[in-house]
Amino acid sequence: MREKSPLELATGVPDDDGRRWHLYTGPVASRAEKIWVGAWRLGFRASDDVVVVDGAPN
Protein backbone atom coordinates (compact mmCIF):
# COMPACT_ATOMS: atom_id res chain seq x y z
CA MET A 1 0.00 0.00 0.00
CA ARG A 2 1.38 3.43 -0.90
CA GLU A 3 1.95 6.21 1.62
CA LYS A 4 -0.74 8.87 1.80
CA SER A 5 0.03 12.47 0.87
CA PRO A 6 -0.23 15.20 3.52
CA LEU A 7 -3.55 16.30 1.97
CA GLU A 8 -4.93 12.75 2.14
CA LEU A 9 -3.85 12.47 5.77
CA ALA A 10 -5.42 15.83 6.66
CA THR A 11 -8.73 15.04 4.96
CA GLY A 12 -9.01 11.49 6.30
CA VAL A 13 -8.88 9.55 3.04
CA PRO A 14 -9.51 5.87 3.89
CA ASP A 15 -6.87 3.22 3.19
CA ASP A 16 -6.94 1.64 -0.27
CA ASP A 17 -7.51 -1.89 1.02
CA GLY A 18 -9.86 -3.23 -1.66
CA ARG A 19 -13.13 -2.36 0.06
CA ARG A 20 -15.58 0.09 -1.51
CA TRP A 21 -16.61 3.01 0.66
CA HIS A 22 -19.84 4.99 0.35
CA LEU A 23 -21.13 8.04 2.16
CA TYR A 24 -24.28 7.40 4.19
CA THR A 25 -26.04 9.90 6.43
CA GLY A 26 -28.92 7.72 7.60
CA PRO A 27 -29.83 4.07 8.16
CA VAL A 28 -27.97 1.57 6.00
CA ALA A 29 -29.91 -1.16 4.22
CA SER A 30 -27.86 -3.93 2.65
CA ARG A 31 -28.52 -7.40 1.29
CA ALA A 32 -24.93 -8.33 2.02
CA GLU A 33 -24.31 -10.85 4.78
CA LYS A 34 -21.38 -8.81 6.14
CA ILE A 35 -20.59 -5.09 5.88
CA TRP A 36 -17.94 -2.88 7.48
CA VAL A 37 -18.91 0.49 8.94
CA GLY A 38 -16.57 3.32 9.84
CA ALA A 39 -16.71 7.05 10.40
CA TRP A 40 -14.50 9.88 9.15
CA ARG A 41 -14.57 13.62 9.66
CA LEU A 42 -12.37 16.02 7.74
CA GLY A 43 -9.17 16.69 9.62
CA PHE A 44 -9.63 13.81 12.09
CA ARG A 45 -8.48 10.21 12.20
CA ALA A 46 -10.80 7.48 11.01
CA SER A 47 -12.81 5.53 13.56
CA ASP A 48 -12.28 1.84 14.09
CA ASP A 49 -14.09 -0.31 11.53
CA VAL A 50 -17.09 -2.16 12.87
CA VAL A 51 -18.11 -5.40 11.17
CA VAL A 52 -21.88 -5.84 10.94
CA VAL A 53 -23.10 -9.39 10.27
CA ASP A 54 -26.79 -10.00 9.60
CA GLY A 55 -27.69 -6.55 10.95
CA ALA A 56 -25.91 -6.87 14.33
CA PRO A 57 -22.53 -5.24 15.14
CA ASN A 58 -19.78 -7.72 16.09
N, C-alpha and C positions, 0 to 999 in steps of 0.2 A: 504494500500500500504506500502511495506517495505521501510526502509531508504536505500538510496544509499551508497555504500562504497566510501571511498575517491578516489579510482581509477575511479569509475563510475562518480563521480562528476567532476573530472579533465578532463575526456575524453568526457563529454557531453552526456552520455547515456540517451536516452529519457525515460520519465516515462512509467511504465508498466500499461497503462490505457485501454488495450483491443484493441487498434488500431494496425494495422500492418504498419510498416515503411519500406520503400524501398529507396535505394540510386539512385537518378537520377541526371544526369549532363547535361541534355538537356531538350527540350520540353516534357511535360507529356501528353500522350494521355490516356484517360480513358473513358470507357463506363458507369462508375458510375455516378449517378445523382449528388452526393455530394462527394468531397474529401477534405482532410485537407492537407495543405502544410506548412512545417516549414523548418528552416535551422539550422544546427549545424556546428560548427568548433571545432576541438580538442582544449581543454583548454579554451573554451569560453562558456558562457551560451547560451541556446537555444533561437531562435527567438520566437516571438509570433506565434501561429498557425493561419493560414489564411484559412477560409473555402471558397472553390470554388464550386459554384453551377452552373451547366449547362455552364461551361467554363468561368464564370465571377466571380472575387473575390468579396466577401461580407464583 
